Amino acid sequence: MQNLRFENPEWLFLLILLPFLLYVYIRRRRFRQSSVRYSDVAVFNSLKAPPSIRLRHLLIGLKLLGIALLIVAMARPQAGRSKRQVSSDGIDIMLTLDV
C-alpha cells in the first residue's frame, strides 16, 4: 500500500506488550503441575492426542492476533497523500414546548 500513515502512531507502542503476554502464557504453562501422578505412563504413550489437545495453543494465538489488530485499528491507519480540513455550515433546530 502506498502512502500509508497513522493518525495516532503512539498506539503502536502497545505492540511491545504482546511478546510479554506470550512470555507470561508460556511461563504459566511450563510450571503447571499435574494433579494425578502415575507410576507408569507407558500406557498413555500409545494413545493418540485428540485435536483439542493439539490445537490448545491456537486460542492464545488468536487472542494475541485480535489484540494486535485492535491496537493497529486504534492507531487509525489512513491511505492518501493529503490532509484537508472540511468545514460545513449547519442550522440549529430547536424544539420548544410550552406546558
Phi and psi restraints in degrees (range 20) as a CNS / XPLOR table:
assign (resid 1 and name C) (resid 2 and name N)
       (resid 2 and name CA) (resid 2 and name C) 1.0 -90.2 20.0 2
assign (resid 2 and name N) (resid 2 and name CA)
       (resid 2 and name C) (resid 3 and name N) 1.0 145.1 20.0 2
assign (resid 2 and name C) (resid 3 and name N)
       (resid 3 and name CA) (resid 3 and name C) 1.0 59.3 20.0 2
assign (resid 3 and name N) (resid 3 and name CA)
       (resid 3 and name C) (resid 4 and name N) 1.0 46.7 20.0 2
assign (resid 3 and name C) (resid 4 and name N)
       (resid 4 and name CA) (resid 4 and name C) 1.0 -88.0 20.0 2
assign (resid 4 and name N) (resid 4 and name CA)
       (resid 4 and name C) (resid 5 and name N) 1.0 129.3 20.0 2
assign (resid 4 and name C) (resid 5 and name N)
       (resid 5 and name CA) (resid 5 and name C) 1.0 -138.1 20.0 2
assign (resid 5 and name N) (resid 5 and name CA)
       (resid 5 and name C) (resid 6 and name N) 1.0 163.7 20.0 2
assign (resid 5 and name C) (resid 6 and name N)
       (resid 6 and name CA) (resid 6 and name C) 1.0 -115.8 20.0 2
assign (resid 6 and name N) (resid 6 and name CA)
       (resid 6 and name C) (resid 7 and name N) 1.0 133.7 20.0 2
assign (resid 6 and name C) (resid 7 and name N)
       (resid 7 and name CA) (resid 7 and name C) 1.0 -72.3 20.0 2
assign (resid 7 and name N) (resid 7 and name CA)
       (resid 7 and name C) (resid 8 and name N) 1.0 -38.9 20.0 2
assign (resid 7 and name C) (resid 8 and name N)
       (resid 8 and name CA) (resid 8 and name C) 1.0 -125.7 20.0 2
assign (resid 8 and name N) (resid 8 and name CA)
       (resid 8 and name C) (resid 9 and name N) 1.0 77.7 20.0 2
assign (resid 8 and name C) (resid 9 and name N)
       (resid 9 and name CA) (resid 9 and name C) 1.0 -70.8 20.0 2
assign (resid 9 and name N) (resid 9 and name CA)
       (resid 9 and name C) (resid 10 and name N) 1.0 -12.0 20.0 2
assign (resid 9 and name C) (resid 10 and name N)
       (resid 10 and name CA) (resid 10 and name C) 1.0 -66.2 20.0 2
assign (resid 10 and name N) (resid 10 and name CA)
       (resid 10 and name C) (resid 11 and name N) 1.0 -20.5 20.0 2
assign (resid 10 and name C) (resid 11 and name N)
       (resid 11 and name CA) (resid 11 and name C) 1.0 -66.8 20.0 2
assign (resid 11 and name N) (resid 11 and name CA)
       (resid 11 and name C) (resid 12 and name N) 1.0 -25.3 20.0 2
assign (resid 11 and name C) (resid 12 and name N)
       (resid 12 and name CA) (resid 12 and name C) 1.0 -68.2 20.0 2
assign (resid 12 and name N) (resid 12 and name CA)
       (resid 12 and name C) (resid 13 and name N) 1.0 -17.2 20.0 2
assign (resid 12 and name C) (resid 13 and name N)
       (resid 13 and name CA) (resid 13 and name C) 1.0 -65.2 20.0 2
assign (resid 13 and name N) (resid 13 and name CA)
       (resid 13 and name C) (resid 14 and name N) 1.0 -22.7 20.0 2
assign (resid 13 and name C) (resid 14 and name N)
       (resid 14 and name CA) (resid 14 and name C) 1.0 -69.5 20.0 2
assign (resid 14 and name N) (resid 14 and name CA)
       (resid 14 and name C) (resid 15 and name N) 1.0 -16.2 20.0 2
assign (resid 14 and name C) (resid 15 and name N)
       (resid 15 and name CA) (resid 15 and name C) 1.0 -64.9 20.0 2
assign (resid 15 and name N) (resid 15 and name CA)
       (resid 15 and name C) (resid 16 and name N) 1.0 -18.3 20.0 2
assign (resid 15 and name C) (resid 16 and name N)
       (resid 16 and name CA) (resid 16 and name C) 1.0 -65.9 20.0 2
assign (resid 16 and name N) (resid 16 and name CA)
       (resid 16 and name C) (resid 17 and name N) 1.0 -26.4 20.0 2
assign (resid 16 and name C) (resid 17 and name N)
       (resid 17 and name CA) (resid 17 and name C) 1.0 -73.0 20.0 2
assign (resid 17 and name N) (resid 17 and name CA)
       (resid 17 and name C) (resid 18 and name N) 1.0 -20.9 20.0 2
assign (resid 17 and name C) (resid 18 and name N)
       (resid 18 and name CA) (resid 18 and name C) 1.0 -63.0 20.0 2
assign (resid 18 and name N) (resid 18 and name CA)
       (resid 18 and name C) (resid 19 and name N) 1.0 -44.7 20.0 2
assign (resid 18 and name C) (resid 19 and name N)
       (resid 19 and name CA) (resid 19 and name C) 1.0 -62.7 20.0 2
assign (resid 19 and name N) (resid 19 and name CA)
       (resid 19 and name C) (resid 20 and name N) 1.0 -33.0 20.0 2
assign (resid 19 and name C) (resid 20 and name N)
       (resid 20 and name CA) (resid 20 and name C) 1.0 -64.6 20.0 2
assign (resid 20 and name N) (resid 20 and name CA)
       (resid 20 and name C) (resid 21 and name N) 1.0 -42.3 20.0 2
assign (resid 20 and name C) (resid 21 and name N)
       (resid 21 and name CA) (resid 21 and name C) 1.0 -64.6 20.0 2
assign (resid 21 and name N) (resid 21 and name CA)
       (resid 21 and name C) (resid 22 and name N) 1.0 -37.5 20.0 2
assign (resid 21 and name C) (resid 22 and name N)
       (resid 22 and name CA) (resid 22 and name C) 1.0 -66.4 20.0 2
assign (resid 22 and name N) (resid 22 and name CA)
       (resid 22 and name C) (resid 23 and name N) 1.0 -39.4 20.0 2
assign (resid 22 and name C) (resid 23 and name N)
       (resid 23 and name CA) (resid 23 and name C) 1.0 -62.5 20.0 2
assign (resid 23 and name N) (resid 23 and name CA)
       (resid 23 and name C) (resid 24 and name N) 1.0 -42.7 20.0 2
assign (resid 23 and name C) (resid 24 and name N)
       (resid 24 and name CA) (resid 24 and name C) 1.0 -64.0 20.0 2
assign (resid 24 and name N) (resid 24 and name CA)
       (resid 24 and name C) (resid 25 and name N) 1.0 -40.5 20.0 2
assign (resid 24 and name C) (resid 25 and name N)
       (resid 25 and name CA) (resid 25 and name C) 1.0 -62.7 20.0 2
assign (resid 25 and name N) (resid 25 and name CA)
       (resid 25 and name C) (resid 26 and name N) 1.0 -46.7 20.0 2
assign (resid 25 and name C) (resid 26 and name N)
       (resid 26 and name CA) (resid 26 and name C) 1.0 -64.8 20.0 2
assign (resid 26 and name N) (resid 26 and name CA)
       (resid 26 and name C) (resid 27 and name N) 1.0 -40.2 20.0 2
assign (resid 26 and name C) (resid 27 and name N)
       (resid 27 and name CA) (resid 27 and name C) 1.0 -64.7 20.0 2
assign (resid 27 and name N) (resid 27 and name CA)
       (resid 27 and name C) (resid 28 and name N) 1.0 -41.5 20.0 2
assign (resid 27 and name C) (resid 28 and name N)
       (resid 28 and name CA) (resid 28 and name C) 1.0 -68.2 20.0 2
assign (resid 28 and name N) (resid 28 and name CA)
       (resid 28 and name C) (resid 29 and name N) 1.0 -36.4 20.0 2
assign (resid 28 and name C) (resid 29 and name N)
       (resid 29 and name CA) (resid 29 and name C) 1.0 -71.2 20.0 2
assign (resid 29 and name N) (resid 29 and name CA)
       (resid 29 and name C) (resid 30 and name N) 1.0 -33.0 20.0 2
assign (resid 29 and name C) (resid 30 and name N)
       (resid 30 and name CA) (resid 30 and name C) 1.0 -71.3 20.0 2
assign (resid 30 and name N) (resid 30 and name CA)
       (resid 30 and name C) (resid 31 and name N) 1.0 -37.1 20.0 2
assign (resid 30 and name C) (resid 31 and name N)
       (resid 31 and name CA) (resid 31 and name C) 1.0 -98.3 20.0 2
assign (resid 31 and name N) (resid 31 and name CA)
       (resid 31 and name C) (resid 32 and name N) 1.0 14.0 20.0 2
assign (resid 31 and name C) (resid 32 and name N)
       (resid 32 and name CA) (resid 32 and name C) 1.0 -78.1 20.0 2
assign (resid 32 and name N) (resid 32 and name CA)
       (resid 32 and name C) (resid 33 and name N) 1.0 126.8 20.0 2
assign (resid 32 and name C) (resid 33 and name N)
       (resid 33 and name CA) (resid 33 and name C) 1.0 -90.0 20.0 2
assign (resid 33 and name N) (resid 33 and name CA)
       (resid 33 and name C) (resid 34 and name N) 1.0 146.2 20.0 2
assign (resid 33 and name C) (resid 34 and name N)
       (resid 34 and name CA) (resid 34 and name C) 1.0 -75.0 20.0 2
assign (resid 34 and name N) (resid 34 and name CA)
       (resid 34 and name C) (resid 35 and name N) 1.0 152.2 20.0 2
assign (resid 34 and name C) (resid 35 and name N)
       (resid 35 and name CA) (resid 35 and name C) 1.0 -92.5 20.0 2
assign (resid 35 and name N) (resid 35 and name CA)
       (resid 35 and name C) (resid 36 and name N) 1.0 -20.6 20.0 2
assign (resid 35 and name C) (resid 36 and name N)
       (resid 36 and name CA) (resid 36 and name C) 1.0 -123.0 20.0 2
assign (resid 36 and name N) (resid 36 and name CA)
       (resid 36 and name C) (resid 37 and name N) 1.0 131.5 20.0 2
assign (resid 36 and name C) (resid 37 and name N)
       (resid 37 and name CA) (resid 37 and name C) 1.0 -112.0 20.0 2
assign (resid 37 and name N) (resid 37 and name CA)
       (resid 37 and name C) (resid 38 and name N) 1.0 136.6 20.0 2
assign (resid 37 and name C) (resid 38 and name N)
       (resid 38 and name CA) (resid 38 and name C) 1.0 -115.9 20.0 2
assign (resid 38 and name N) (resid 38 and name CA)
       (resid 38 and name C) (resid 39 and name N) 1.0 149.4 20.0 2
assign (resid 38 and name C) (resid 39 and name N)
       (resid 39 and name CA) (resid 39 and name C) 1.0 -78.9 20.0 2
assign (resid 39 and name N) (resid 39 and name CA)
       (resid 39 and name C) (resid 40 and name N) 1.0 -28.2 20.0 2
assign (resid 39 and name C) (resid 40 and name N)
       (resid 40 and name CA) (resid 40 and name C) 1.0 -136.5 20.0 2
assign (resid 40 and name N) (resid 40 and name CA)
       (resid 40 and name C) (resid 41 and name N) 1.0 118.2 20.0 2
assign (resid 40 and name C) (resid 41 and name N)
       (resid 41 and name CA) (resid 41 and name C) 1.0 -104.0 20.0 2
assign (resid 41 and name N) (resid 41 and name CA)
       (resid 41 and name C) (resid 42 and name N) 1.0 12.9 20.0 2
assign (resid 41 and name C) (resid 42 and name N)
       (resid 42 and name CA) (resid 42 and name C) 1.0 -64.1 20.0 2
assign (resid 42 and name N) (resid 42 and name CA)
       (resid 42 and name C) (resid 43 and name N) 1.0 -30.3 20.0 2
assign (resid 42 and name C) (resid 43 and name N)
       (resid 43 and name CA) (resid 43 and name C) 1.0 -64.2 20.0 2
assign (resid 43 and name N) (resid 43 and name CA)
       (resid 43 and name C) (resid 44 and name N) 1.0 -36.9 20.0 2
assign (resid 43 and name C) (resid 44 and name N)
       (resid 44 and name CA) (resid 44 and name C) 1.0 -77.3 20.0 2
assign (resid 44 and name N) (resid 44 and name CA)
       (resid 44 and name C) (resid 45 and name N) 1.0 -19.1 20.0 2
assign (resid 44 and name C) (resid 45 and name N)
       (resid 45 and name CA) (resid 45 and name C) 1.0 -68.1 20.0 2
assign (resid 45 and name N) (resid 45 and name CA)
       (resid 45 and name C) (resid 46 and name N) 1.0 -27.7 20.0 2
assign (resid 45 and name C) (resid 46 and name N)
       (resid 46 and name CA) (resid 46 and name C) 1.0 -82.2 20.0 2
assign (resid 46 and name N) (resid 46 and name CA)
       (resid 46 and name C) (resid 47 and name N) 1.0 -14.6 20.0 2
assign (resid 46 and name C) (resid 47 and name N)
       (resid 47 and name CA) (resid 47 and name C) 1.0 -75.7 20.0 2
assign (resid 47 and name N) (resid 47 and name CA)
       (resid 47 and name C) (resid 48 and name N) 1.0 143.9 20.0 2
assign (resid 47 and name C) (resid 48 and name N)
       (resid 48 and name CA) (resid 48 and name C) 1.0 -89.7 20.0 2
assign (resid 48 and name N) (resid 48 and name CA)
       (resid 48 and name C) (resid 49 and name N) 1.0 136.8 20.0 2
assign (resid 48 and name C) (resid 49 and name N)
       (resid 49 and name CA) (resid 49 and name C) 1.0 -73.5 20.0 2
assign (resid 49 and name N) (resid 49 and name CA)
       (resid 49 and name C) (resid 50 and name N) 1.0 135.3 20.0 2
assign (resid 49 and name C) (resid 50 and name N)
       (resid 50 and name CA) (resid 50 and name C) 1.0 -70.1 20.0 2
assign (resid 50 and name N) (resid 50 and name CA)
       (resid 50 and name C) (resid 51 and name N) 1.0 161.3 20.0 2
assign (resid 50 and name C) (resid 51 and name N)
       (resid 51 and name CA) (resid 51 and name C) 1.0 -60.3 20.0 2
assign (resid 51 and name N) (resid 51 and name CA)
       (resid 51 and name C) (resid 52 and name N) 1.0 -29.5 20.0 2
assign (resid 51 and name C) (resid 52 and name N)
       (resid 52 and name CA) (resid 52 and name C) 1.0 -66.0 20.0 2
assign (resid 52 and name N) (resid 52 and name CA)
       (resid 52 and name C) (resid 53 and name N) 1.0 -31.4 20.0 2
assign (resid 52 and name C) (resid 53 and name N)
       (resid 53 and name CA) (resid 53 and name C) 1.0 -74.3 20.0 2
assign (resid 53 and name N) (resid 53 and name CA)
       (resid 53 and name C) (resid 54 and name N) 1.0 -40.3 20.0 2
assign (resid 53 and name C) (resid 54 and name N)
       (resid 54 and name CA) (resid 54 and name C) 1.0 -68.8 20.0 2
assign (resid 54 and name N) (resid 54 and name CA)
       (resid 54 and name C) (resid 55 and name N) 1.0 -29.3 20.0 2
assign (resid 54 and name C) (resid 55 and name N)
       (resid 55 and name CA) (resid 55 and name C) 1.0 -102.9 20.0 2
assign (resid 55 and name N) (resid 55 and name CA)
       (resid 55 and name C) (resid 56 and name N) 1.0 18.0 20.0 2
assign (resid 55 and name C) (resid 56 and name N)
       (resid 56 and name CA) (resid 56 and name C) 1.0 -66.6 20.0 2
assign (resid 56 and name N) (resid 56 and name CA)
       (resid 56 and name C) (resid 57 and name N) 1.0 -25.0 20.0 2
assign (resid 56 and name C) (resid 57 and name N)
       (resid 57 and name CA) (resid 57 and name C) 1.0 -88.1 20.0 2
assign (resid 57 and name N) (resid 57 and name CA)
       (resid 57 and name C) (resid 58 and name N) 1.0 -6.6 20.0 2
assign (resid 57 and name C) (resid 58 and name N)
       (resid 58 and name CA) (resid 58 and name C) 1.0 -65.6 20.0 2
assign (resid 58 and name N) (resid 58 and name CA)
       (resid 58 and name C) (resid 59 and name N) 1.0 -34.2 20.0 2
assign (resid 58 and name C) (resid 59 and name N)
       (resid 59 and name CA) (resid 59 and name C) 1.0 -63.1 20.0 2
assign (resid 59 and name N) (resid 59 and name CA)
       (resid 59 and name C) (resid 60 and name N) 1.0 -45.5 20.0 2
assign (resid 59 and name C) (resid 60 and name N)
       (resid 60 and name CA) (resid 60 and name C) 1.0 -67.3 20.0 2
assign (resid 60 and name N) (resid 60 and name CA)
       (resid 60 and name C) (resid 61 and name N) 1.0 -33.5 20.0 2
assign (resid 60 and name C) (resid 61 and name N)
       (resid 61 and name CA) (resid 61 and name C) 1.0 -64.3 20.0 2
assign (resid 61 and name N) (resid 61 and name CA)
       (resid 61 and name C) (resid 62 and name N) 1.0 -42.0 20.0 2
assign (resid 61 and name C) (resid 62 and name N)
       (resid 62 and name CA) (resid 62 and name C) 1.0 -68.4 20.0 2
assign (resid 62 and name N) (resid 62 and name CA)
       (resid 62 and name C) (resid 63 and name N) 1.0 -35.6 20.0 2
assign (resid 62 and name C) (resid 63 and name N)
       (resid 63 and name CA) (resid 63 and name C) 1.0 -64.8 20.0 2
assign (resid 63 and name N) (resid 63 and name CA)
       (resid 63 and name C) (resid 64 and name N) 1.0 -45.0 20.0 2
assign (resid 63 and name C) (resid 64 and name N)
       (resid 64 and name CA) (resid 64 and name C) 1.0 -65.7 20.0 2
assign (resid 64 and name N) (resid 64 and name CA)
       (resid 64 and name C) (resid 65 and name N) 1.0 -37.4 20.0 2
assign (resid 64 and name C) (resid 65 and name N)
       (resid 65 and name CA) (resid 65 and name C) 1.0 -64.3 20.0 2
assign (resid 65 and name N) (resid 65 and name CA)
       (resid 65 and name C) (resid 66 and name N) 1.0 -40.7 20.0 2
assign (resid 65 and name C) (resid 66 and name N)
       (resid 66 and name CA) (resid 66 and name C) 1.0 -64.0 20.0 2
assign (resid 66 and name N) (resid 66 and name CA)
       (resid 66 and name C) (resid 67 and name N) 1.0 -41.0 20.0 2
assign (resid 66 and name C) (resid 67 and name N)
       (resid 67 and name CA) (resid 67 and name C) 1.0 -65.4 20.0 2
assign (resid 67 and name N) (resid 67 and name CA)
       (resid 67 and name C) (resid 68 and name N) 1.0 -41.2 20.0 2
assign (resid 67 and name C) (resid 68 and name N)
       (resid 68 and name CA) (resid 68 and name C) 1.0 -63.1 20.0 2
assign (resid 68 and name N) (resid 68 and name CA)
       (resid 68 and name C) (resid 69 and name N) 1.0 -43.6 20.0 2
assign (resid 68 and name C) (resid 69 and name N)
       (resid 69 and name CA) (resid 69 and name C) 1.0 -67.3 20.0 2
assign (resid 69 and name N) (resid 69 and name CA)
       (resid 69 and name C) (resid 70 and name N) 1.0 -34.4 20.0 2
assign (resid 69 and name C) (resid 70 and name N)
       (resid 70 and name CA) (resid 70 and name C) 1.0 -65.8 20.0 2
assign (resid 70 and name N) (resid 70 and name CA)
       (resid 70 and name C) (resid 71 and name N) 1.0 -40.5 20.0 2
assign (resid 70 and name C) (resid 71 and name N)
       (resid 71 and name CA) (resid 71 and name C) 1.0 -65.0 20.0 2
assign (resid 71 and name N) (resid 71 and name CA)
       (resid 71 and name C) (resid 72 and name N) 1.0 -42.7 20.0 2
assign (resid 71 and name C) (resid 72 and name N)
       (resid 72 and name CA) (resid 72 and name C) 1.0 -64.8 20.0 2
assign (resid 72 and name N) (resid 72 and name CA)
       (resid 72 and name C) (resid 73 and name N) 1.0 -37.8 20.0 2
assign (resid 72 and name C) (resid 73 and name N)
       (resid 73 and name CA) (resid 73 and name C) 1.0 -66.3 20.0 2
assign (resid 73 and name N) (resid 73 and name CA)
       (resid 73 and name C) (resid 74 and name N) 1.0 -35.1 20.0 2
assign (resid 73 and name C) (resid 74 and name N)
       (resid 74 and name CA) (resid 74 and name C) 1.0 -68.6 20.0 2
assign (resid 74 and name N) (resid 74 and name CA)
       (resid 74 and name C) (resid 75 and name N) 1.0 -24.4 20.0 2
assign (resid 74 and name C) (resid 75 and name N)
       (resid 75 and name CA) (resid 75 and name C) 1.0 -75.7 20.0 2
assign (resid 75 and name N) (resid 75 and name CA)
       (resid 75 and name C) (resid 76 and name N) 1.0 -8.9 20.0 2
assign (resid 75 and name C) (resid 76 and name N)
       (resid 76 and name CA) (resid 76 and name C) 1.0 56.2 20.0 2
assign (resid 76 and name N) (resid 76 and name CA)
       (resid 76 and name C) (resid 77 and name N) 1.0 71.8 20.0 2
assign (resid 76 and name C) (resid 77 and name N)
       (resid 77 and name CA) (resid 77 and name C) 1.0 -66.6 20.0 2
assign (resid 77 and name N) (resid 77 and name CA)
       (resid 77 and name C) (resid 78 and name N) 1.0 140.1 20.0 2
assign (resid 77 and name C) (resid 78 and name N)
       (resid 78 and name CA) (resid 78 and name C) 1.0 -137.8 20.0 2
assign (resid 78 and name N) (resid 78 and name CA)
       (resid 78 and name C) (resid 79 and name N) 1.0 143.7 20.0 2
assign (resid 78 and name C) (resid 79 and name N)
       (resid 79 and name CA) (resid 79 and name C) 1.0 -112.9 20.0 2
assign (resid 79 and name N) (resid 79 and name CA)
       (resid 79 and name C) (resid 80 and name N) 1.0 138.4 20.0 2
assign (resid 79 and name C) (resid 80 and name N)
       (resid 80 and name CA) (resid 80 and name C) 1.0 146.1 20.0 2
assign (resid 80 and name N) (resid 80 and name CA)
       (resid 80 and name C) (resid 81 and name N) 1.0 169.2 20.0 2
assign (resid 80 and name C) (resid 81 and name N)
       (resid 81 and name CA) (resid 81 and name C) 1.0 -102.8 20.0 2
assign (resid 81 and name N) (resid 81 and name CA)
       (resid 81 and name C) (resid 82 and name N) 1.0 -32.5 20.0 2
assign (resid 81 and name C) (resid 82 and name N)
       (resid 82 and name CA) (resid 82 and name C) 1.0 -121.4 20.0 2
assign (resid 82 and name N) (resid 82 and name CA)
       (resid 82 and name C) (resid 83 and name N) 1.0 159.2 20.0 2
assign (resid 82 and name C) (resid 83 and name N)
       (resid 83 and name CA) (resid 83 and name C) 1.0 -121.4 20.0 2
assign (resid 83 and name N) (resid 83 and name CA)
       (resid 83 and name C) (resid 84 and name N) 1.0 126.9 20.0 2
assign (resid 83 and name C) (resid 84 and name N)
       (resid 84 and name CA) (resid 84 and name C) 1.0 -134.8 20.0 2
assign (resid 84 and name N) (resid 84 and name CA)
       (resid 84 and name C) (resid 85 and name N) 1.0 150.9 20.0 2
assign (resid 84 and name C) (resid 85 and name N)
       (resid 85 and name CA) (resid 85 and name C) 1.0 -98.9 20.0 2
assign (resid 85 and name N) (resid 85 and name CA)
       (resid 85 and name C) (resid 86 and name N) 1.0 125.5 20.0 2
assign (resid 85 and name C) (resid 86 and name N)
       (resid 86 and name CA) (resid 86 and name C) 1.0 -107.6 20.0 2
assign (resid 86 and name N) (resid 86 and name CA)
       (resid 86 and name C) (resid 87 and name N) 1.0 123.9 20.0 2
assign (resid 86 and name C) (resid 87 and name N)
       (resid 87 and name CA) (resid 87 and name C) 1.0 -116.8 20.0 2
assign (resid 87 and name N) (resid 87 and name CA)
       (resid 87 and name C) (resid 88 and name N) 1.0 145.1 20.0 2
assign (resid 87 and name C) (resid 88 and name N)
       (resid 88 and name CA) (resid 88 and name C) 1.0 -140.9 20.0 2
assign (resid 88 and name N) (resid 88 and name CA)
       (resid 88 and name C) (resid 89 and name N) 1.0 153.1 20.0 2
assign (resid 88 and name C) (resid 89 and name N)
       (resid 89 and name CA) (resid 89 and name C) 1.0 -94.8 20.0 2
assign (resid 89 and name N) (resid 89 and name CA)
       (resid 89 and name C) (resid 90 and name N) 1.0 142.2 20.0 2
assign (resid 89 and name C) (resid 90 and name N)
       (resid 90 and name CA) (resid 90 and name C) 1.0 -131.6 20.0 2
assign (resid 90 and name N) (resid 90 and name CA)
       (resid 90 and name C) (resid 91 and name N) 1.0 168.2 20.0 2
assign (resid 90 and name C) (resid 91 and name N)
       (resid 91 and name CA) (resid 91 and name C) 1.0 -119.9 20.0 2
assign (resid 91 and name N) (resid 91 and name CA)
       (resid 91 and name C) (resid 92 and name N) 1.0 150.2 20.0 2
assign (resid 91 and name C) (resid 92 and name N)
       (resid 92 and name CA) (resid 92 and name C) 1.0 -94.3 20.0 2
assign (resid 92 and name N) (resid 92 and name CA)
       (resid 92 and name C) (resid 93 and name N) 1.0 134.3 20.0 2
assign (resid 92 and name C) (resid 93 and name N)
       (resid 93 and name CA) (resid 93 and name C) 1.0 -114.0 20.0 2
assign (resid 93 and name N) (resid 93 and name CA)
       (resid 93 and name C) (resid 94 and name N) 1.0 126.8 20.0 2
assign (resid 93 and name C) (resid 94 and name N)
       (resid 94 and name CA) (resid 94 and name C) 1.0 -123.4 20.0 2
assign (resid 94 and name N) (resid 94 and name CA)
       (resid 94 and name C) (resid 95 and name N) 1.0 133.4 20.0 2
assign (resid 94 and name C) (resid 95 and name N)
       (resid 95 and name CA) (resid 95 and name C) 1.0 -109.1 20.0 2
assign (resid 95 and name N) (resid 95 and name CA)
       (resid 95 and name C) (resid 96 and name N) 1.0 121.2 20.0 2
assign (resid 95 and name C) (resid 96 and name N)
       (resid 96 and name CA) (resid 96 and name C) 1.0 -120.4 20.0 2
assign (resid 96 and name N) (resid 96 and name CA)
       (resid 96 and name C) (resid 97 and name N) 1.0 143.8 20.0 2
assign (resid 96 and name C) (resid 97 and name N)
       (resid 97 and name CA) (resid 97 and name C) 1.0 -126.0 20.0 2
assign (resid 97 and name N) (resid 97 and name CA)
       (resid 97 and name C) (resid 98 and name N) 1.0 137.2 20.0 2
assign (resid 97 and name C) (resid 98 and name N)
       (resid 98 and name CA) (resid 98 and name C) 1.0 -112.7 20.0 2
assign (resid 98 and name N) (resid 98 and name CA)
       (resid 98 and name C) (resid 99 and name N) 1.0 112.7 20.0 2
